Amino acid sequence: MLYHSTRSTQHWVDSAQAVLDGLAPDGGLYMPETLPAFDWKACLQGDSFSMAAQILSALLPDFPDMEALVRRAYTGKFQTEDLTPTVKVGDYTVLELFRGPTSAFKDVALSMLPQLMTAAKNLKGQEQDIMILTATSGDTGKAALEGFKDVPGIRICVFYPHGGVSQVQRAQMATQEGSNVSVCAVEGNFDDAQTGVKHIFAACQGKELPFRLSSANSINIGRLAPQIMYYFRAYRDLLDRGEIQLGDRVNFSVPTGNFGDILAGYLAKQLGLPVGRLICASNANNVLTDFIRTGTYDRRRPLHKTTSPSMDILVSSNLERLLYLLSGDTELVKGLMEQLNTQGTYTVPESLLQVIQKEFWADFCDDARAARVIGGVYQDLGYLLDPHTASGWAAATDYRAETGDSAPMVVLSTASPYKFPAAVLTAIGGDTRGDEFQQMERLSVITGVPVPQNLAGLRGKPERHSLVIPKEQILDYVLSL
């Protein structure tokens, strides 16, 4: 299977090279020429490890012994062997994606990507060190740092928006150990950091560097592909509990900013899984909601700081992959991306919008409503949501009310509520005095839900990374490493 850019078919690579490169030479994102035939029913028979290995082997066929890579990636790192357990909460099923080493959904992919990257490096005889560049809106950074910590032959540099992540998220990154890691705050927002990273790839194209550049963001196919597994896992759980029969449609409501998590659901559907409607849930930065409803993507708007900072994004990179998947037209995608870069907006053809709206539905939830959802779900159902998951819950509720579609609904829970204790405490009527570590303790006392050990252990850890730079200095900073 060969991969090419979403913006052209001039440059072809195998799946191992696509993982190594991260980004295509023309700035596009790597996609396979065709999606493989896949026995989705057989995949559902295995456990989470087996599902992951089968899916990854199908999409990344150049990697030998994928089962061994999966075992090394996940064994002993997650709270359960299911990796991503589901819980029945009221009328919905909540898919808990925060049971990994950093309490965020990114753990599923970023435990796997270092194994893929190392294997690809060996397959290609790459002796030069790899420098992983990553922009984060809060969760990717820590998950990537933890995954790549002290991996031989690989260095990692993470940029996050100064003042744009929660105190707990910042502490996770600022205290990160590892001889091969660098963390730097950027004066600006997430889009500034993400754009800066993309510009580094463009500026360094064809130049001699002391390392080879790659990415751990979901622009890397090796980061996106592992996320498909938990859609299969959730479907299997519903089967096991007798809530569906094999072949029944299941809807998924997905909190998303960069569109990677929900795109993994669409890829699961393309591999055969009976996914019904994919509900795209945003916060007050509702650029994706507007796009799916109107066909016009317009980033020319203020970026709001919200209680769900991992979705404080106005440029959703993985949407480019969807445009290619649904149109098959690299020239169209290239033109739309050029318009976004130069004009800040684009509008897709009406025929393409109709296809998008057939597969996706979109809604958004501001901070006030997220607080009401968190408080209501806790009071009525005894379950604690984080603000990101609250947006998914709200969007699921609106979808059912507007469409009348009563198919089983899975709400993806993308982070532990303890990563945002002030917002959650406020929502359930708790006392928010003190720092976030005191708030975590108080939240646990009130609810009886234990604080994840990886978060509780941050308190008192020495800070190792405190540098803050202007966004214009991102390239110079990387070249100085």
Secondary structure, 3 states (H helix, E strand, C coil): CEEEECCCCCCEEEHHHHHHHCCCCCCCCEEECCCCCCCHHHHCCCCHHHHHHHHHHHHCCCCCCHHHHHHHHHCCCCCCCCCCCEEEECCEEEEECCCCCCCECHHHHHHHHHHHHHHHHHHCCCCCCEEEEEECCCCHHHHHHHHHCCCCCEEEEEEEECCCCCHHHHHHHHCCCCCCEEEEEEECCHHHHHHHHHHHHHHCCCCCCCCEEEECCCCCHHHHHHHHHHHHHHHHHHHHCCCCCCCCCEEEEEECCCCHHHHHHHHHHHCCCCEEEEEEEECCCCHHHHHHHHCEEECCCCCCCCCCHHHCCCCCCCHHHHHHHHHCCHHHHHHHHHHHHHHCEEECCHHHHHHHHHHEEEEECCHHHHHHHHHHHHHHHCCCCCHHHHHHHHHHHHHHHHHCCCCCEEEEECECHHHCHHHHHHHCCCCCCCCHHHHHHHHHHHHCCCCCHHHHCCCCCCCCCCCEEEHHHHHHHHHCC
